[in-house]
Each structure stands twice: as structure tokens, then as C-alpha cells.
Amino acid sequence: MRGFAGTLSLVCLFALALTSAATATGNPETAALQVGLRKQGVYRGTVDGVLGPGTESALRKFQRQAGLAADGVPGPRTRKALGRYGKQAPLGGRPLALGTRGWDVAALQFALAWHGFPSRRFDGHLGSHTDAALRGFQRWAGITPDGVAGPGTIAALRSPVPRSPLSMSRPLIGPVGDVFGPRGNRFHAGVDFPAPTGAAVGAARSGRVVYAGWGGSWGTLVVIAHGGGVRTRYAHLSRVAVKLGERVNTSSTIGFVGSSGESTGPHLHFEVTVRGANVDPLSAL
């Protein structure tokens, strides 16, 4: 995940577009631009780090509103017009800690999310949620969890995103809904399987039930530990079919689809974590 050095030019912007299109995780600097444009009310798309037509259109619209040449390039004058959310590019140009705001904070939030530690939203503000995500990533990466995104933390964020070391079976047969990744200005840390209420949910791999009950925004929740620091979460269930400490395998029914907690309809929300970091479940299925 490489930042920009100095002023973005047409060549740099074109390279950024190619990088974003070529990587599943998008580009943190592009995500930061999208956050800045959202702050100005001209971009309502997903903060996905991809320099697509929607982002370019919003950028040109902002430039026209600001009395600038609508060239679609976020150069120094455009970044200045964006205010605090256009400054301090690129990520790594200064240490980031609780209370800081700016372009680089938005880029940090995006990189943390893809490395398994999303904050509440992409907003360019290093508040308490981003601070917790930052410290969580630092512990995961073996860095002193001081809540300061300095050179060591930025270097660790340039490493490949984590993946599950274990293969899984689908917990539910059916179509896939929302996938792992950005959604609006937030990050969806799992994969959704739309299904009728009451559909049986199976364990994705053999393991031990370490939680079964109410999980707040997750609704009725089951968590299974599989060894090696790998856990799976099954959320928004209508009811559970297992008990704490029970051993399960892929033929076990662990619960039933519902719409409990913060849910807009019946589905299974499925997550995989590795030592506390959320990873893309589809990469393990």
C-alpha cells in the first residue's frame, strides 16, 4: 500500500487508477480523496479506494464549485480547497494519534479495515473507535500498542492483508449477499447469506462453541473456536442450537437464520477472525 510523494500529477493519478483497479483492496489514498469529497457533500458513493467514474465525476463537480479547473486531478489547489481533509497527504508523512484529522487519517482507517481492524466509519478523524482499531492492529502485528501510527505501524500496514490459514465449509447453502469490504463509508467485516427465517446454519469447521447467546448489534450470536487463533461468528440468528463448550463439526446445526440485532432482513452474517483480525470469509470457503 504505497502512498504518494509530493503533488499528484496526471501521470500519478492514472497510476493510482490502475493500482486501485488491480487490487481487491483498493488504494488508501483514493479512499482518503473519497472521504474528503464526502465531507464536501459531492460524493455519496462507497469509500472503496477505487478511482472510478463516480469519484472522478464528484471531483470535477467539487472543482467547479470551488472555482478551479475541473481537470479531475486532486492537485495542491484542489486539496487546499478540501480543507483539513485534503491536507497531510500521503499516509506516513507524520505520526498519527488520538485527535488528529486529515487525509492521512482517512487513508489509515482504510488500511486498518482491510487488515482486519475496521473503525466505526471512514471519516478522517482519529477518534476513540479508530484508536481502538489502531491499537488492536499494533498488538496483532507485534508492535507496542501505543496508539501512534508511526513508521513501524505504517510499514506493517504495507504487508499483505491477513487470510485464514484454515479452509472452511459454507455454513449455509444459498446465494451470497454483501461481501467483505467497504459499504458506504463503513466496512463490512464479514459476508452475508440471505435466507428464509428458520433455515439451518451449520458450523464452517469443527471446533468448540465459545459463545452462544445475545451479542448486541450482532443479535443472537454463536462463536466457534477452531484452533490456531481462528474463530468464526454466526450473527443475527433467530435462535441457537448449541451450548457453551459444546464440540461441533460441519454436520452440526449450530443455529437458525433470523434477523435479530441490527439487521434489515433475515440472513446469516458470517465472520472469520485470525487472532482477532477480521479476514475475508470467502477466501476460506
N, C-alpha and C positions, 0 to 999 in steps of 0.2 A: 504494500500500500504506500505508494510514493507520493509525497506532496509536491507542490510547485515551488520553484525558486524564482523569486522576483516577479516581474509583471507577466501576466498571462498574455500571450500573443495569439494570433490566429492559428499559427502552427501548433502552439501548446494546446489550444482549445480543441483542435482537430485530433491531436494525440489523445487528449483526455476522453473524447468521444469514443475513440477506438478502444481505449483501455476499459471504459465502462461497459461497452458492448461485449467485450471479450471475456469479462469476468462475471461470474454469477453474483458476486457480492457488490458490484458497483464500485464507485470511486468516492472516497470520503470528501474530497474537495468539491466534487459536483454536488454531493448531498448538502454540504455547507452552503453552496450557492442557492440550492432549492429552499433551504431554511430561511436565508436572507430574503428571497423573493416572497416566501410565505409571510414573513413579517411585514412586508410592504403590501400585502393583500392582492398580489398579481398572480400568484401560483397556488393552485388548490389541489395539485396532483400529489402523488405519493413521493415521499422523500426516499428515493431508491438509488441515488447516486448514478443515474443513467442520464446522459445528456441527450434526451430525445426531443421530438418536436414540441411537446408541451412545455418543457423547460426553456427551450430556445424562444418560443413564442412569448412566454412570460417575461423573459429577459429583455426582449426587444420592446415589449409594452412598457416595462418599467423605465427603460432608457428614454422612450418617447415622453413619458410623463415627467421625467427628470430633466428634460430639455437637452438630452445627449444624443449623439449619433446612434441610431438604432442598428448597430452592426452585429449584435448578438455576441459580443466579446466582453467578458467581465474584467475589463482593464482597470487601471488605477482610478479613473474618474467615476466609473460605474461603482466600484467598491466603496469609494468615498461617499457616493450618494446613498448607498445602502446603510450608511451609518455604522454603528458598532458591530453589526453582523456582517459587514463587508471588510472589516479590518483584521489584522493579525494573521493573515494567510502567509505561509502554509502551516499545517499542523507540525509541531516540533520547533516552531520559531521562538517559543517562550514556555516556561513551566506553567502548567495549568493546575489550579487548586480551587477549593470551595469558594464560590462567589464570583469567579471570573466569567466573562461573557465574550462572545465573539464568533467569528467564522471558524477559528481553530477549535473552539469548544464543540461546535456542531459536528465538525469532522471527527473529533474524538468520540462523541456519542455514537456516531455511525460505526466507527471501527470497533468500539466496545461491544455494540449489539451483535455484530457479525462474529465476534469472538466469544459469544455466549453470555454477555453481561449487559443486556439492554437496560436503559433507564426508562423512566415513565414515557418520555416523548423526546423527539428531536427538536430542541428549541434554542440551542446555542447558549444555554445558561447552565453552569456547573453548580446545580443546587444539590439538595440532600440525596435525591434519587441517583443522580449521576455520580456523586461522591461515593455512594454505597456500591454502585456498579464498578467504579474505578478501583476501589479497594478490593472488591471481590476478584476482579481480574488480576490485580497485583499478587494477591495470595495464591491464586491459581497458577500464575506464571513463576512463582518463587521469588517475587520481588517484595521488598519491605512495603507493607500496605500503609504508606504514609499519606495517601490521598493526593499526591502530587504527580501529575503526568509529566515527568522529565524524560531525559534521553533514554534511560533504561526501559521505561514503560512504552515509549513510542517505538523503540526497536522491537520489543516483544509483540506489539500490535502489527508489525510488518510480517510476522510469521504467518504461515497458512492457518486458516480457521480450523478449529478442532473438529474431529469427526468421531463417531462411535467406533471403538475397537471391536465391538461385538455385532454380529448380524442379528436381525430381528425378523419375526413374522408379523404380518399385518394383524392388528388387534381386532379389525373389523373389515369384512369384505364389502366393498362398495366403492363409490366414486370418492375422489379427493376434492375437498373444498379449498379453503385458504391454506396456503403453504407457508413454510418457514421463510421469514423475510419481512421487509418493510411493508407496512399497511397504513396509508395516510401518513401522519407524522409520528407514528409509533412503530414498534417492531413486534411481529407475531412470532413468538418463540416456540411454536410447535406446528402441527399440521392438523387440520380439521377433516373429519369424516362425517358428512351429513348422513343421517339415517333416521328411521322412524323411532319414536319413543318406545322403549322396551326391547330394542334389538340387543342381542347378547354381545358383550365385549370380552375378548379373550386376552390372556397375557401374551405379550410380544415375545417373551423368552422366559425360561424357567428362572425362579428366584423366590424371594421371601417378601411377604407383604410387610411394609414398614409404616404404612399409614392407610387407614380406611375410615372415612368419616367426612365431616363438613370441612371444606377448605376455603372458606371465604369467597373471594371472587371466582375461584375455580368451581364453586358449588360442591356437590358431593364428589369426593375425590378418592382415588386409590393410587398409592405409590408403591412400586416394587423395586427392591434392590437386587441386582443381578451379579454382583461381584465386580472387582476391579474399579470401583468407584462409579459404575454405571447404574443409573436409575431410570425408570420410566414412570410417567404420570398419566393418569386417565381421568379427565375432568368433565364436569357438567353432567355427571351420571344422574339417573333417576333414583337408583339405589345400588348398594354394593352387595356382592355375593361372597365376600371373603372376610376373614377376621385378621386382626393384627397378629403377625408372627406366622401366619399360615404359609406353607410352601406351595407354590403353584408351578404349572408348566403350560406349554402352548395349547394344551387341550382343556385348560381350566377356564371356566367363565368367572370373571372377576367382578362383573357388574353389568348394568344395563343402561343403554343410551337414554339421555334425558336432556333437560335444558335448565338445569339448576345453576345458581350463581349468576354471574354477569354473562348472559347468553341471549342471543336473539332468536334461537330456534333449536330444535333437537339436533344434536350432533355430538360426536366424541372429539374432544380436544386432546391430542396425544403429544407428549413431550418426551425427549430423551436428554438426560444430562450426564456429563462425564466430569466427575469431581466437582460438581456444582455448576459447570458451564453448559448452557443450552447448546445442543448441536442439531443439525438438520435431521429429523427422523427419517426422511425419505432416503437419505444416504445409507441408512442401516437396514432398510426394508428390501 
